[in-house]
Structures are given as C-alpha cells and as structure tokens.
C-alpha cells in the first residue's frame, strides 16, 4: 500500500487509483453514512489507497463540505476534485431523467463554484445555490441550459476549471449510435458530443473508444467509480489512471483515454517479470544536507544544462547497480 508520505512524492505519471464519484457523509440524497463521522470517512478513503476523489453532492455542496472534508482529505495527500451531480432534462427514451456531472479542478476556489451556482437556474426558476434538500429531491435542469450557462459564464472556463461528465448507465442511461431510432438517440448523440468523459463500467470502455459510434465521434475515457453513499462502499469502485494527480493529469485522459485509463483490480504498472526498479537516489552534500531524486518505475527524462550533473547521475546509477561491470567499462571510456 502507498503511504501518505509516498503520495507526496512527485514521480510524474504513474498508475494510481482514482474514484471520481464519491459521496460524503454530507451528501443530500440517499445518505447511508449513519454513525460515520467525517474523520471516519477520510480514514476509510486513505485505507483504500485512493489517490484522488471526486467529492460529490447533488446540485450544490453542503455549507462546510468543501471547507471541512476537502481540507481533511488534502491533509492526507489525497487530491480532491469537487463534483456536482445534476438531474437533467429532457428524459431519455425510457422516460428517465439523465444525470450529468461537473467535475471541477482541484485548484478551483470555493467562491468560484458558489458564484456559478448563484447564477444557474433550474427548470422551476430557482437558483441552484439556494435549493433546499426537499427541492433537490424533485428539481432538475435542462441539459442545454446547463451547457449554455457553463459556456457563457465569465468566471469559470471549460478545461481550465471543469470538465463535463455523462452517465450512460443507471438512472437516465443512454447509448448513442448511428441508428436513427428517433428522439432518444438524437438526444444521446447530443449529450455524447457535448460532454468530455463518462462514468460507466468496464463493459462501456470499448464502445466509447470507437470513433464510428456516430458520425464525428471521438474517443472518450470511461471512469468506473464507487458512487459510494455509505462507508462500506468506499473503495468498491475505482479506475487506474496514469497521470499526475492534478487537473492537468485528468485532462490528459481526455486525449489519451486508451493509454491512460484502465478498469481492473490489479495495478497495470505491476510487471509479471523480474526487473530492477530504481526507487530513488540520494546525495549527501558537503554541508551535510541530503537531496533525494525520485524515479518513475517506467520512463524517466533527465533534463539539465551543460554541467548540471546529468552524466554524473547516470554514472552513479551504473556504479551502484553493478560496480564490477561499471569499473571495467569506465576504464575503457575516454
């Protein structure tokens, strides 16, 4: 298991567990966290070795949710992407309201999110930020209204502050295709075109990597998540993502979904063959202080100006790995 200290080390793009759809003990609907404190919730996330979470609530966050839970998760070196889940109109061909998520950057200020929600109106003409729990149970928003509001807002920017995620499974499920089966498929194609990624299952991956699912379709990542509403479900669903644990890393999955996103139990980076993996190299300075250089288990790039120590680093690595062979080759070097 990766320790909190190791999570703080920047090794670049590594395979890590992400759960981008995870409800907290402050979630408004279907809350089954009875007896589970915020600290219990945070400790459970840590115990499941999850590197990044989409902290999720419906329509808006509880008053202290981002201040309290996000800060406690971040204190444990877990990256938090605020995630708002919306019930959207029109309904699908099965007469179910579809669900759409806004996943915000981990760096977005709380005030920016609240400002947007204070400008966003539901179908009943009420502002999203002011919805009561009772109103959240029944309200919805037109998908086109949500999309237009995001595009026209001057305070938040697509791919800088947020991405939009659709849900092809569960309540409001959909499946776009080239077959024209009427309004249902037309709506599915529109939502697919206007969103960035999917919350789904492993069975959905192949379909959404196809570029012929309809004319002009692009490959999209599918993220498997726990959608946990109780402590026992935390860690039951996750996706392996090979990227920095940042919003920039999340965005990379939009461009390389096949290479950077895997839904499976085993870490895709675990090799079945025996090989030497260099974890880190430490240097002791003449002053007595020590510097540590950490390595990615796959590809590393050593960059520096002339005389910055690139060759010295490589020689020291070779010397440590096989001193005898290094000595024999070093004598032959000019």
N, C-alpha and C positions, 0 to 999 in steps of 0.2 A: 504493500500500500504506500502511496506517495504521502510523505509527511508534509505538514504545514510549511516547514522550513524549505523543503524542496520545491513547493509550489511557488515560492517567492523568487526562485532562481530562474532567470530568463535563458532558456536554451533554444529559443526560436520555435519553429513549427514542429510540435510533437503531437502524437496521438493522445488525446485526453478525453475524459467523459464530460459531456455537456448535457444538461437537461433544461431545455429552453421553455418548458411549460410545466411549472411547478407552483401550486397554490400554497399559501402560507396559512398559519393559524388565524390570520386576519381576513381571509377570503370571505366575500359576502354571501356566496351561494354554496349549497351542498357542503357546508363546513362540518367535517367529522374529526376535527382536531381536539375533541373534548379531553381535557386533562393534559394537553400538550402545550407547554409554555413556549415562548419564543426561543429561549435558550435550548430547550429540548429539541425544537425544530432545527436550529442551527447545528447542534451537535450531531443530529441524525444525518444531515446533509454531509457534514465533514466525514462521518464514519463510512459513508458510501463512496468516498474518494471522488466526488464530483468537483470538477474544476470550475465550471461556470453554470449558472442557473438563470432561467428566465422567471423572475419573481412575478407571479401572475395574479391579477384580480380582474373583476368584471367592471368595465366602463370607467372606473377611476379607482384610485388607491385609497385605503383607509388613511385617516389623518396622519398617523405616525408610522405608517407601514414602511415607507422608504427611509425615513429618518432612523427608525429603530432596527428593523430586520436587515436592511441593506448594509448598514454600518457594522452590524454584528457579523454578517457573513463575510464582508470585506476584511474584517479584523482577523478572520481565519484564512485569508488569502483566497477566498472564493469570489470570482468575478460575477457581478450581478447586472443583468440586463432587465430593466423594468419592462413588463409585458402586460398589455391590456387586451382583454378578450371582449369582442363585441358580437352581439346577436344582430345579424344583418338581413335586410330585405332586398329584393323580393325573395320569396321562398323558392326552394328547389322543386323539381318535378314531383317529389313525394310530399309536397306541401309542408316542408320543414324549413325553419329559419336557419340560414347558414351562419357559420362562425368565422370571424376574421380577427387576426391578432396584429397589433402594432408592437413590435419588439424594438425598444429604444436602445440607444447607445449606453454603454456602462458609464460614460462620462457626462451624460446629459444632466443638467441641474434639475432638481425637483420643480423649481419655479417655472421652468420652460414647459414641462409636461402639464402642470396645472393651468398655465396660461392658455395652452392649446385647448384643453378640455373646457375651459371657461368660454371659449368661442365656438364650441362644437354643439350643435343642436340635434336632438333626437327626433323621431317621427312625430312625437307628441309636443314638439316645440319647446322642450325643456333642455336646459344646458347640462351637458354631461357631468361636469364637475359637481353640480348641485343635486344629483339624483340621490334619493333615499334608497335604502335597501329594498323596501317594498316596491318602489318604482323600477329598480334594477331587475326585479323578478319578471317584469312584463314588457319593458320597453325594448326598442330596437332602433336601428338606424339604417337608412338606405345605403347600400354599398357605394353607389355613385356619389352620395352626399359625403360619405367618409373619405372617399378617394379625392374628391374635389377640394374638400376642406384641407386635406394634407398638402395637396399640390399648391393651393393658393395661399397657405399660411406663410407669413413673412418671418416667423420666429423659428420654425423648425424646417429642416431640409432633408429630403429623401437621400438615403445612403450616407448622410453625414450624421443625422440624428436618429434615424429609424429605418427599419425595413418592414414590409407588409407581408404577412404570412396567412395562407389559406388552409382550410382543413377539409381534405377530400374524404374523410371518414367520420363516423359518428353522426351526431345530430346535424342535419343540414349537409350531408355528404354530397359529393358531386364527382363527375368524371367526364372531362371534355373529350370530344372526338371529332373526326371528320364527317361522321354520320349526322345528318340533319334530322334530329328527332323532335324538332320544334323548339319552343321557348326554353325548355330545360337545358338543352345542350348549348343553345346560344348564350345563356347566362353563364354556364360553366366555362365556356371558352373566354368570355369577357373577364371573369374573375381570374382565370389562369393567366391571361395576358397582363393583368394589372397588378398582380402580386409577385413577390420576389422568391418565395420559398413555400414549402408545405410542411405541415405537421401531419405525419402519417405513420405507416408501418413499413417493414422491410419489403412486403409484397408490392408496395407502391413505387419502389425505387426504379425498377426497370422501366415502368410506364412513363414516369416523369423525366427520365433521361432520353426518351425518344423525341426526336425533332419532327416526326411525322404524325404526332397525335392530332394535330390540326395544322393548317397552313400557317407558317411563320412561327411555330412553336420553338421554344428554347429549352435547353436542358436546365433542370431546376433541382436543387437539393431537397431531399426529404429528411426531416428530423423526427426521430422516434423519441417520445418524451413520456414521463410518468403521468402527467396530468394529475398529480397527487392531490387529494383533498383530505388525506389523513396520514399520520406518521408512518403507518405500516406500508404505505405505497411509495414512500420516498426511496429512490434508487431502483425501482422496479422497471423503469424505462429510461433509456439514455441513448445518446449517439456518440460514437467516437469521431472526433473532429481533429484533423491535423492542421493546426494553425496556432498563431499566437493567441492567447486568451484575451482578446481585445475585440472591439467592434470592427476594427480593420481586419482581424482574423476571421470574424464571422462573415464579413463581406467577401473574403476570398473564396468562401464556399459557393457563392453565387456564380462565380466564374469558372470554378473547377469542382463541380459537385461530385463527379465520379472519382476524382483522385483524393479529395479531402474529407469525404463523408462516408462512414461505414456504420451499418447497423448490425451488430453482432456482440456476443458476450466477450470473446477474447480480444485483447488489445491487438489491433492489426500490426503494430510495430514489433510484437514479440516474434523473434526468429526461432524456427524449429531446429536450425543448425547451430552448432557451436561456433562462436566467433568472439574475438576480443572486442570489448566495447570500452572506450575510454570515457570515464565519467568526468574527470576534471584534472587540471594540472595546477599545482600551487607553486608560487615563487616566494622566496624569502629575500627581502631587500636588505641592503647593508644597514639600514636604520633599525632593522629588527622586525619591521612590519611584514605582513604576508598578503599577497594578492592571489586570487583564485580565478582561473579561466575555466568556464564550464563548457562542455561539448554536447551537441546533439548526437543521439545514437545513430543517425543516418548521415545526412550531408552537412558538412561544415565549410564555411568560406572564411579564409584568413585574409584580412584586408588591412593594409597599412602603408605608409610612405616608406621610402628607402631608409634603411637603418632603424626601423621601428621594432625589429626583433622577430619578423616572420620566419626567417631561416633558422634563427636560434631556437624558436619554439618547436619547429619541425625536427631539428636535430636532437633536442632534449627528449621529445617523444620517442624517436627512434632509439635513442640511447637507453631509455628506461624500459622499452618493450623487449629489446634483445641486445644487451650490452656487447656480447661477443661478436655478433654479426655487424653491429654498428662500428665497433673498433676496427674490424678487418676492412670494412668499406671506407671508413673515414681516413685510413692511412693512404688509400689509393686516390682520394679526392685531391684535386689541385690546391 
